[in-house]
Amino acid sequence: MATYYFHIRHADHVVVDFEGSAFPDLTAARQEAIETLRELVRHALMKRGQEIPMGIVIHDERGAWAEEIDIATAIPEIVPRLR
């Protein structure tokens, strides 16, 4: 198992994950990041006035960037459809 860190990206700041979580691989961490971002956005929308997170930046246990999940990836329904 590898440790991955989910840093929550807002428009003007990042909330750093200092604890991390163990996952079998990056694919599993990515899926969890998508679910986490969906939950965070849902919670922010219900708490009117709370800042909506823009994405989650995943770092590996060495601190290296592994992937970024943005709101459009986690919730594609909110992206305007172009014709």
DSSP file (Angstrom, degrees, kcal/mol; ACC not computed):
  #  RESIDUE AA STRUCTURE BP1 BP2  ACC     N-H-->O    O-->H-N    N-H-->O    O-->H-N    TCO  KAPPA ALPHA  PHI   PSI    X-CA   Y-CA   Z-CA
    1    1 A M              0   0    0      0, 0.0     2,-0.3     0, 0.0    24,-0.1   0.000 360.0 360.0 360.0 142.0    0.0    0.0    0.0
    2    2 A A  E     -A   23   0A   0     21,-3.0    21,-2.8    19,-0.0     2,-0.5  -0.846 360.0-121.6-114.0 151.8    1.2    3.5   -0.8
    3    3 A T  E     -A   22   0A   0     -2,-0.3    58,-0.5    19,-0.2     2,-0.4  -0.805  28.4-174.4 -95.6 131.8    0.3    6.7    1.0
    4    4 A Y  E     -A   21   0A   0     17,-2.8    17,-2.4    -2,-0.5     2,-0.4  -0.950  13.8-143.9-124.5 146.7   -1.3    9.5   -1.1
    5    5 A Y  E     -B   59   0B   0     54,-2.8    54,-2.3    -2,-0.4     2,-0.8  -0.930   4.1-151.3-114.5 132.2   -2.1   13.0    0.1
    6    6 A F  E     -B   58   0B   0     -2,-0.4     2,-0.6    52,-0.2    52,-0.2  -0.867  11.5-168.4-106.0 100.2   -5.2   14.9   -1.1
    7    7 A H  E     -B   57   0B   0     50,-2.7    50,-2.9    -2,-0.8     2,-0.6  -0.797  19.2-135.6 -89.8 123.1   -4.6   18.6   -1.1
    8    8 A I  E     -BC  56  15B   0      7,-2.2     7,-2.9    -2,-0.6     2,-0.5  -0.694  16.9-150.7 -86.5 118.8   -7.9   20.5   -1.5
    9    9 A R  E     +BC  55  14B   0     46,-3.0    45,-3.0    -2,-0.6    46,-1.5  -0.796  17.0 178.8 -96.2 123.5   -7.5   23.3   -4.0
   10   10 A H        -     0   0    0      3,-3.1     3,-0.0    -2,-0.5    41,-0.0  -0.589  47.2 -93.1-107.8 175.7   -9.7   26.4   -3.7
   11   11 A A  S    S+     0   0    0     41,-0.3     3,-0.1     1,-0.2    -2,-0.0   0.866 121.5  16.4 -59.4 -37.4   -9.7   29.5   -5.9
   12   12 A D  S    S+     0   0    0      1,-0.1     2,-0.3     0, 0.0    -1,-0.2   0.368 128.7  19.5-123.4   5.0   -7.3   31.4   -3.7
   13   13 A H        -     0   0    0     -3,-0.0    -3,-3.1     2,-0.0     2,-0.4  -0.985  61.2-125.6-163.3 169.3   -5.6   28.8   -1.4
   14   14 A V  E     -C    9   0B   0     -2,-0.3     2,-0.7    -5,-0.2    -5,-0.2  -0.986  14.3-142.7-125.3 133.6   -4.9   25.1   -0.8
   15   15 A V  E     -C    8   0B   0     -7,-2.9    -7,-2.2    -2,-0.4     2,-0.3  -0.875  28.0-139.9 -94.8 115.0   -5.8   23.1    2.2
   16   16 A V        -     0   0    0     -2,-0.7     2,-0.8    -9,-0.2    -9,-0.1  -0.569   1.1-140.1 -84.0 134.7   -2.8   20.7    2.7
   17   17 A D        +     0   0    0     -2,-0.3   -10,-0.1     1,-0.1    -1,-0.0  -0.842  23.7 174.5 -91.4 109.8   -3.4   17.1    3.8
   18   18 A F  S    S+     0   0    0     -2,-0.8    -1,-0.1     1,-0.1   -11,-0.0   0.642  73.4  50.0 -91.0 -16.3   -0.6   16.3    6.3
   19   19 A E  S    S-     0   0    0    -15,-0.0    -1,-0.1     1,-0.0    -2,-0.1   0.888  83.4-167.9 -91.4 -44.1   -1.9   12.8    7.2
   20   20 A G        -     0   0    0    -14,-0.1     2,-0.3   -17,-0.1   -15,-0.2   0.021  15.6-111.9  74.3 170.6   -2.5   11.1    3.9
   21   21 A S  E     -A    4   0A   0    -17,-2.4   -17,-2.8   -19,-0.0     2,-0.4  -0.983  21.1-114.1-141.6 150.1   -4.3    7.8    3.3
   22   22 A A  E     +A    3   0A   0     -2,-0.3   -19,-0.2   -19,-0.2     3,-0.0  -0.702  36.7 169.2 -90.4 134.5   -3.1    4.4    2.2
   23   23 A F  E     -A    2   0A   0    -21,-2.8   -21,-3.0    -2,-0.4     3,-0.1  -0.968  42.7-122.4-138.7 153.4   -4.3    3.0   -1.2
   24   24 A P  S    S-     0   0    0      0, 0.0     2,-0.3     0, 0.0    -1,-0.1   0.824  89.5 -20.2 -66.4 -29.4   -3.2    0.0   -3.2
   25   25 A D  S  > S-     0   0    0    -23,-0.1     4,-1.8     1,-0.1     3,-0.2  -0.959  74.5 -85.0-164.9 177.3   -2.3    2.2   -6.2
   26   26 A L  H  > S+     0   0    0     -2,-0.3     4,-3.0     1,-0.2     5,-0.2   0.834 120.3  60.8 -65.3 -33.5   -2.9    5.6   -7.9
   27   27 A T  H  > S+     0   0    0      2,-0.2     4,-2.1     1,-0.2    -1,-0.2   0.919 107.1  44.8 -60.1 -44.1   -6.1    4.4   -9.6
   28   28 A A  H  > S+     0   0    0      2,-0.2     4,-2.1     1,-0.2    -1,-0.2   0.890 113.7  50.0 -67.4 -39.7   -7.7    3.7   -6.2
   29   29 A A  H  X S+     0   0    0     -4,-1.8     4,-2.4     2,-0.2    -2,-0.2   0.905 109.6  52.1 -64.6 -40.9   -6.5    7.0   -4.8
   30   30 A R  H  X S+     0   0    0     -4,-3.0     4,-2.2     2,-0.2    -2,-0.2   0.922 108.8  49.4 -61.2 -45.8   -7.9    8.8   -7.9
   31   31 A Q  H  X S+     0   0    0     -4,-2.1     4,-2.1     1,-0.2    -1,-0.2   0.904 112.0  48.4 -62.2 -41.2  -11.3    7.2   -7.5
   32   32 A E  H  X S+     0   0    0     -4,-2.1     4,-2.7     1,-0.2    -1,-0.2   0.885 109.0  53.6 -66.1 -38.1  -11.4    8.2   -3.8
   33   33 A A  H  X S+     0   0    0     -4,-2.4     4,-2.6     2,-0.2    -2,-0.2   0.896 107.8  50.9 -63.4 -39.8  -10.3   11.7   -4.7
   34   34 A I  H  X S+     0   0    0     -4,-2.2     4,-2.2     2,-0.2    -2,-0.2   0.944 113.2  44.6 -62.0 -48.0  -13.3   11.9   -7.2
   35   35 A E  H  X S+     0   0    0     -4,-2.1     4,-2.2     1,-0.2    -2,-0.2   0.899 113.6  50.9 -63.4 -41.0  -15.7   10.8   -4.5
   36   36 A T  H  X S+     0   0    0     -4,-2.7     4,-2.6     2,-0.2    -2,-0.2   0.917 109.7  49.4 -63.4 -44.2  -14.2   13.1   -1.9
   37   37 A L  H  X S+     0   0    0     -4,-2.6     4,-2.6     2,-0.2     5,-0.2   0.907 109.1  52.7 -63.9 -41.2  -14.4   16.1   -4.2
   38   38 A R  H  X S+     0   0    0     -4,-2.2     4,-2.6     1,-0.2    -1,-0.2   0.933 111.6  46.5 -57.2 -46.2  -18.1   15.3   -5.0
   39   39 A E  H  X S+     0   0    0     -4,-2.2     4,-2.6     2,-0.2    -2,-0.2   0.905 111.9  50.4 -64.0 -42.3  -18.9   15.2   -1.3
   40   40 A L  H  X S+     0   0    0     -4,-2.6     4,-2.4     2,-0.2    -1,-0.2   0.906 112.5  46.4 -63.9 -42.0  -17.0   18.4   -0.5
   41   41 A V  H  X S+     0   0    0     -4,-2.6     4,-2.5     2,-0.2     5,-0.2   0.936 112.4  50.4 -65.6 -46.0  -18.8   20.3   -3.3
   42   42 A R  H  X S+     0   0    0     -4,-2.6     4,-1.8    -5,-0.2    -2,-0.2   0.924 112.3  47.5 -56.5 -46.2  -22.2   18.9   -2.2
   43   43 A H  H  X S+     0   0    0     -4,-2.6     4,-1.6     1,-0.2    -1,-0.2   0.913 111.2  50.6 -63.1 -43.7  -21.5   20.0    1.4
   44   44 A A  H  < S+     0   0    0     -4,-2.4     6,-0.6     1,-0.2    -1,-0.2   0.888 109.6  50.7 -63.9 -39.1  -20.3   23.4    0.3
   45   45 A L  H >< S+     0   0    0     -4,-2.5     3,-0.7     1,-0.2    -1,-0.2   0.860 110.4  49.3 -67.6 -34.4  -23.5   23.9   -1.8
   46   46 A M  H 3< S+     0   0    0     -4,-1.8     2,-0.3     1,-0.2    -1,-0.2   0.791 106.9  56.6 -73.7 -27.1  -25.7   22.9    1.1
   47   47 A K  T >< S-     0   0    0     -4,-1.6     3,-1.1    -5,-0.2    -1,-0.2  -0.256  95.7-146.3 -97.3  44.5  -23.9   25.3    3.5
   48   48 A R  T <  S+     0   0    0     -3,-0.7     3,-0.1    -2,-0.3    -3,-0.1   0.392  80.2  31.1 -15.2 130.8  -24.5   28.4    1.3
   49   49 A G  T 3  S+     0   0    0      1,-0.4     2,-0.3    -5,-0.1    -1,-0.3   0.205  88.0 122.9  95.6 -15.6  -21.7   30.9    1.5
   50   50 A Q  S <  S-     0   0    0     -3,-1.1    -1,-0.4    -6,-0.6     2,-0.1  -0.613  73.1-102.6 -80.0 140.1  -19.0   28.2    2.1
   51   51 A E        -     0   0    0     -2,-0.3    -1,-0.1    -3,-0.1    -7,-0.1  -0.381  31.7-130.1 -65.2 133.1  -16.3   28.2   -0.5
   52   52 A I        -     0   0    0     -2,-0.1   -41,-0.3    -8,-0.1   -11,-0.1  -0.720  22.8-121.4 -85.9 127.6  -16.6   25.5   -3.2
   53   53 A P        -     0   0    0      0, 0.0   -43,-0.2     0, 0.0     3,-0.1  -0.415  14.0-155.4 -68.3 145.2  -13.4   23.5   -3.7
   54   54 A M        -     0   0    0    -45,-3.0    17,-1.9     1,-0.3     2,-0.3   0.671  62.2 -40.2 -94.1 -21.6  -12.0   23.6   -7.3
   55   55 A G  E     -BD   9  70B   0    -46,-1.5   -46,-3.0    15,-0.2     2,-0.4  -0.987  50.3-101.6 176.6 177.7  -10.1   20.3   -7.2
   56   56 A I  E     -BD   8  69B   0     13,-2.7    13,-3.0    -2,-0.3     2,-0.6  -0.996  23.0-153.0-126.8 126.3   -7.9   17.9   -5.3
   57   57 A V  E     -BD   7  68B   0    -50,-2.9   -50,-2.7    -2,-0.4     2,-0.5  -0.887  14.9-149.1 -99.1 121.9   -4.2   17.6   -6.0
   58   58 A I  E     -BD   6  67B   0      9,-3.6     8,-3.3    -2,-0.6     9,-1.5  -0.800  15.4-175.5 -96.0 127.5   -2.9   14.1   -5.3
   59   59 A H  E     -BD   5  65B   0    -54,-2.3   -54,-2.8    -2,-0.5     6,-0.2  -0.917  19.2-128.4-117.6 148.5    0.7   13.8   -4.1
   60   60 A D    >   -     0   0    0      4,-2.6     3,-2.0    -2,-0.3   -56,-0.2  -0.217  40.1 -85.6 -86.3-177.4    2.5   10.6   -3.4
   61   61 A E  T 3  S+     0   0    0    -58,-0.5   -57,-0.1     1,-0.3    -1,-0.1   0.669 128.4  56.7 -67.7 -16.1    4.4    9.6   -0.3
   62   62 A R  T 3  S-     0   0    0      2,-0.1    -1,-0.3   -59,-0.1     3,-0.1   0.529 120.1-108.8 -86.5  -7.4    7.6   11.3   -1.6
   63   63 A G  S <  S+     0   0    0     -3,-2.0     2,-0.2     1,-0.3    -2,-0.1   0.479  73.0 141.3  92.2   3.7    5.6   14.6   -1.9
   64   64 A A        -     0   0    0      1,-0.1    -4,-2.6    -5,-0.0    -1,-0.3  -0.553  61.4-101.9 -82.1 144.4    5.7   14.4   -5.7
   65   65 A W  E     +D   59   0B   0     -6,-0.2    -6,-0.3    -2,-0.2    -1,-0.1  -0.421  42.8 171.1 -60.7 133.0    2.6   15.5   -7.7
   66   66 A A  E     -     0   0B   0     -8,-3.3     2,-0.3     1,-0.4    -7,-0.2   0.727  57.6 -31.7-112.9 -41.8    0.8   12.4   -8.9
   67   67 A E  E     -D   58   0B   0     -9,-1.5    -9,-3.6     2,-0.0    -1,-0.4  -0.967  47.1-132.6-171.5 159.0   -2.5   13.7  -10.4
   68   68 A E  E     -D   57   0B   0     -2,-0.3     2,-0.6   -11,-0.2   -11,-0.2  -0.995  11.0-159.4-126.7 131.3   -5.0   16.5  -10.1
   69   69 A I  E     -D   56   0B   0    -13,-3.0   -13,-2.7    -2,-0.4     2,-0.2  -0.936  16.1-163.3-105.9 118.4   -8.8   15.9  -10.1
   70   70 A D  E >>  -D   55   0B   0     -2,-0.6     4,-2.0   -15,-0.2     3,-0.8  -0.548  34.5-102.8 -99.2 170.4  -10.7   19.1  -11.0
   71   71 A I  H 3> S+     0   0    0    -17,-1.9     4,-2.8     1,-0.3     7,-0.2   0.831 119.7  58.0 -61.3 -34.0  -14.4   19.8  -10.5
   72   72 A A  H 34 S+     0   0    0    -18,-0.2    -1,-0.3     1,-0.2     7,-0.2   0.825 108.2  46.9 -66.6 -31.5  -15.2   19.0  -14.1
   73   73 A T  H <4 S+     0   0    0     -3,-0.8    -2,-0.2     1,-0.1    -1,-0.2   0.899 117.1  42.1 -74.2 -42.1  -13.8   15.5  -13.8
   74   74 A A  H  < S+     0   0    0     -4,-2.0    -2,-0.2     1,-0.3    -3,-0.2   0.855 132.3  21.3 -74.0 -35.9  -15.6   14.8  -10.6
   75   75 A I    ><  +     0   0    0     -4,-2.8     3,-1.8    -5,-0.2     4,-0.3  -0.639  66.0 170.0-134.4  75.0  -18.9   16.3  -11.6
   76   76 A P  G >  S+     0   0    0      0, 0.0     3,-1.3     0, 0.0    -1,-0.1   0.733  70.5  74.3 -62.8 -20.8  -19.1   16.5  -15.4
   77   77 A E  G 3  S+     0   0    0      1,-0.3     4,-0.1    -3,-0.1    -5,-0.1   0.723  90.0  57.8 -64.6 -20.9  -22.8   17.4  -15.2
   78   78 A I  G <  S+     0   0    0     -3,-1.8    -1,-0.3    -7,-0.2    -6,-0.1   0.588  84.0  95.3 -88.0  -8.3  -21.9   21.0  -14.1
   79   79 A V  S <  S-     0   0    0     -3,-1.3     2,-0.0    -4,-0.3     0, 0.0  -0.694  85.9-113.6 -83.0 127.2  -19.8   21.7  -17.1
   80   80 A P        -     0   0    0      0, 0.0     2,-0.5     0, 0.0    -2,-0.1  -0.329  29.7-123.3 -59.7 138.5  -21.7   23.5  -19.8
   81   81 A R        -     0   0    0     -4,-0.1     2,-0.3     2,-0.0    -4,-0.0  -0.730  20.5-146.0 -87.8 127.2  -22.2   21.4  -22.9
   82   82 A L              0   0    0     -2,-0.5    -1,-0.0     1,-0.1     0, 0.0  -0.726 360.0 360.0 -91.7 141.0  -20.9   23.0  -26.1
   83   83 A R              0   0    0     -2,-0.3    -1,-0.1     0, 0.0    -2,-0.0   0.406 360.0 360.0-103.2 360.0  -22.7   22.3  -29.3
